[in-house]
Amino acid sequence: MKESTLVDVHKSLTGMTGILKELRPDTPSIMRTVKNGLKATVMLMKDLEEQGKQYKKA
């Protein structure tokens, strides 16, 4: 997984959180959900990248 892909995902999710804030600034739970989703996505991508490295070594 390329670094740029990770950055693109982060930018799009950050953009979405900005839109959500404008629509419903009184709902921090949405923000929490999106942030947790972002963290999970980043963790998954890092994990997949690590697995790819292990696979190449084998």
Buried (B, 14 or more C-beta within 10 A) or exposed (E): BEEEEBEEBEEEBEEBBEEBBEEEEEEEEBBEEBBEEBEEBBEEBEEEBEEEEEEEEE
